[in-house]
Amino acid sequence: MRSHPLHGSLTALPGYPATRPFACSPRRRVTGLAPTLDGMSGLTRADVEHVAQLARLALSDDEIEQFTRELTVILEHADQVAALDTADVPPTAHPLPLVNVVRRDEPRSSLDRDEVLAMAPAAEDGRFRVPRILDAP
């Protein structure tokens, strides 16, 4: 049994190694540990049924079989990504360098107010008149 500073005492879920705590909201107290990716390629039909029940999803037998296959592929890929050595890779927020492409903010002349208001469907006191949308006094 291990202890977590936010969640207190944690025990291992049956069939999963006890290695890292569940992520959860601060309002919820967690009493289990999340499975790690190691050895997760053996996802079973019962696992998918359990997750569907937690998500309150009614899945047909065909959907359970389909999701078991698809989630197994996803977890195997996650295993491959987790196996990569990223010790020398700096953390990034985006895979490509981002550069703002904007023009210089320089003052320049704009359209004449009277000319623009003359093209408007309705104008009043030097402003555009628009239909009222709120019933305010």
ChimeraX attribute file (.defattr): number of C-alpha atoms within 10 A of each C-alpha:
attribute: neighborCount
match mode: 1-to-1
recipient: residues
	/A:1	7
	/A:2	13
	/A:3	11
	/A:4	11
	/A:5	6
	/A:6	10
	/A:7	17
	/A:8	11
	/A:9	14
	/A:10	19
	/A:11	17
	/A:12	18
	/A:13	13
	/A:14	10
	/A:15	7
	/A:16	16
	/A:17	16
	/A:18	18
	/A:19	13
	/A:20	15
	/A:21	21
	/A:22	15
	/A:23	11
	/A:24	10
	/A:25	8
	/A:26	9
	/A:27	6
	/A:28	9
	/A:29	14
	/A:30	19
	/A:31	14
	/A:32	18
	/A:33	20
	/A:34	16
	/A:35	19
	/A:36	15
	/A:37	18
	/A:38	16
	/A:39	13
	/A:40	15
	/A:41	16
	/A:42	12
	/A:43	16
	/A:44	16
	/A:45	15
	/A:46	11
	/A:47	13
	/A:48	20
	/A:49	19
	/A:50	13
	/A:51	11
	/A:52	15
	/A:53	12
	/A:54	9
	/A:55	9
	/A:56	9
	/A:57	11
	/A:58	11
	/A:59	14
	/A:60	9
	/A:61	11
	/A:62	9
	/A:63	12
	/A:64	19
	/A:65	16
	/A:66	14
	/A:67	17
	/A:68	20
	/A:69	15
	/A:70	12
	/A:71	16
	/A:72	17
	/A:73	14
	/A:74	13
	/A:75	18
	/A:76	19
	/A:77	14
	/A:78	15
	/A:79	17
	/A:80	12
	/A:81	12
	/A:82	13
	/A:83	11
	/A:84	8
	/A:85	8
	/A:86	10
	/A:87	7
	/A:88	6
	/A:89	7
	/A:90	6
	/A:91	9
	/A:92	8
	/A:93	7
	/A:94	7
	/A:95	7
	/A:96	7
	/A:97	7
	/A:98	8
	/A:99	6
	/A:100	5
	/A:101	6
	/A:102	6
	/A:103	6
	/A:104	6
	/A:105	6
	/A:106	5
	/A:107	6
	/A:108	5
	/A:109	5
	/A:110	6
	/A:111	7
	/A:112	8
	/A:113	10
	/A:114	12
	/A:115	9
	/A:116	12
	/A:117	16
	/A:118	11
	/A:119	9
	/A:120	12
	/A:121	9
	/A:122	12
	/A:123	15
	/A:124	9
	/A:125	6
	/A:126	9
	/A:127	13
	/A:128	13
	/A:129	13
	/A:130	10
	/A:131	6
	/A:132	7
	/A:133	6
	/A:134	6
	/A:135	5
	/A:136	5
	/A:137	3
